[in-house]
Amino acid sequence: MRLPQRRNYSSHTDAELARAFRVLAHPLRISALRAFAVSDEPLAAGDVAYMEREDIPAATMRHHLQLLAEAGLLRPVGPRSHGTPGRPALRYLLTDLGVEVLPLLHSAAATTRPRSRARSV
């Protein structure tokens, strides 16, 4: 009897995927990852914070981007050469893992229904 051939679903280990999904348990990190999907250039924390609908401090976004990078979803590419004086803003790009996770986020969002609000009388 011949056993079925195993498929290579991903070039990443289960541990890498589990760590990435744990980090993506925060809605702001999912939103930040999506910002990288629509950008052609590396983004800094201030860029991503500006793209959000809410007023999010760059320091908060910097923390979340660092967690995404530690999980292997983003990679730092160096400081931005222009902008305001002071500490140069570290810029990030999606990694291969980040690119692979984006369609999963998209399909999960497409199948999730928004909560209906109860009307107050």
Secondary structure as a PSIPRED ss2 file (coil, helix, strand):
# PSIPRED VFORMAT (PSIPRED V4.0)

   1 M C   1.000  0.000  0.000
   2 R C   1.000  0.000  0.000
   3 L C   1.000  0.000  0.000
   4 P C   1.000  0.000  0.000
   5 Q C   1.000  0.000  0.000
   6 R C   1.000  0.000  0.000
   7 R C   1.000  0.000  0.000
   8 N C   1.000  0.000  0.000
   9 Y C   1.000  0.000  0.000
  10 S C   1.000  0.000  0.000
  11 S C   1.000  0.000  0.000
  12 H C   1.000  0.000  0.000
  13 T C   1.000  0.000  0.000
  14 D H   0.000  1.000  0.000
  15 A H   0.000  1.000  0.000
  16 E H   0.000  1.000  0.000
  17 L H   0.000  1.000  0.000
  18 A H   0.000  1.000  0.000
  19 R H   0.000  1.000  0.000
  20 A H   0.000  1.000  0.000
  21 F H   0.000  1.000  0.000
  22 R H   0.000  1.000  0.000
  23 V H   0.000  1.000  0.000
  24 L C   1.000  0.000  0.000
  25 A C   1.000  0.000  0.000
  26 H C   1.000  0.000  0.000
  27 P H   0.000  1.000  0.000
  28 L H   0.000  1.000  0.000
  29 R H   0.000  1.000  0.000
  30 I H   0.000  1.000  0.000
  31 S H   0.000  1.000  0.000
  32 A H   0.000  1.000  0.000
  33 L H   0.000  1.000  0.000
  34 R H   0.000  1.000  0.000
  35 A H   0.000  1.000  0.000
  36 F H   0.000  1.000  0.000
  37 A H   0.000  1.000  0.000
  38 V C   1.000  0.000  0.000
  39 S C   1.000  0.000  0.000
  40 D C   1.000  0.000  0.000
  41 E C   1.000  0.000  0.000
  42 P C   1.000  0.000  0.000
  43 L E   0.000  0.000  1.000
  44 A E   0.000  0.000  1.000
  45 A H   0.000  1.000  0.000
  46 G H   0.000  1.000  0.000
  47 D H   0.000  1.000  0.000
  48 V H   0.000  1.000  0.000
  49 A H   0.000  1.000  0.000
  50 Y H   0.000  1.000  0.000
  51 M H   0.000  1.000  0.000
  52 E C   1.000  0.000  0.000
  53 R C   1.000  0.000  0.000
  54 E C   1.000  0.000  0.000
  55 D C   1.000  0.000  0.000
  56 I C   1.000  0.000  0.000
  57 P C   1.000  0.000  0.000
  58 A H   0.000  1.000  0.000
  59 A H   0.000  1.000  0.000
  60 T H   0.000  1.000  0.000
  61 M H   0.000  1.000  0.000
  62 R H   0.000  1.000  0.000
  63 H H   0.000  1.000  0.000
  64 H H   0.000  1.000  0.000
  65 L H   0.000  1.000  0.000
  66 Q H   0.000  1.000  0.000
  67 L H   0.000  1.000  0.000
  68 L H   0.000  1.000  0.000
  69 A H   0.000  1.000  0.000
  70 E H   0.000  1.000  0.000
  71 A C   1.000  0.000  0.000
  72 G C   1.000  0.000  0.000
  73 L C   1.000  0.000  0.000
  74 L E   0.000  0.000  1.000
  75 R E   0.000  0.000  1.000
  76 P E   0.000  0.000  1.000
  77 V E   0.000  0.000  1.000
  78 G E   0.000  0.000  1.000
  79 P E   0.000  0.000  1.000
  80 R C   1.000  0.000  0.000
  81 S C   1.000  0.000  0.000
  82 H C   1.000  0.000  0.000
  83 G C   1.000  0.000  0.000
  84 T C   1.000  0.000  0.000
  85 P C   1.000  0.000  0.000
  86 G C   1.000  0.000  0.000
  87 R C   1.000  0.000  0.000
  88 P C   1.000  0.000  0.000
  89 A C   1.000  0.000  0.000
  90 L E   0.000  0.000  1.000
  91 R E   0.000  0.000  1.000
  92 Y E   0.000  0.000  1.000
  93 L E   0.000  0.000  1.000
  94 L E   0.000  0.000  1.000
  95 T C   1.000  0.000  0.000
  96 D H   0.000  1.000  0.000
  97 L H   0.000  1.000  0.000
  98 G H   0.000  1.000  0.000
  99 V H   0.000  1.000  0.000
 100 E H   0.000  1.000  0.000
 101 V H   0.000  1.000  0.000
 102 L H   0.000  1.000  0.000
 103 P H   0.000  1.000  0.000
 104 L H   0.000  1.000  0.000
 105 L H   0.000  1.000  0.000
 106 H H   0.000  1.000  0.000
 107 S H   0.000  1.000  0.000
 108 A H   0.000  1.000  0.000
 109 A H   0.000  1.000  0.000
 110 A H   0.000  1.000  0.000
 111 T H   0.000  1.000  0.000
 112 T C   1.000  0.000  0.000
 113 R C   1.000  0.000  0.000
 114 P C   1.000  0.000  0.000
 115 R C   1.000  0.000  0.000
 116 S C   1.000  0.000  0.000
 117 R C   1.000  0.000  0.000
 118 A C   1.000  0.000  0.000
 119 R C   1.000  0.000  0.000
 120 S C   1.000  0.000  0.000
 121 V C   1.000  0.000  0.000
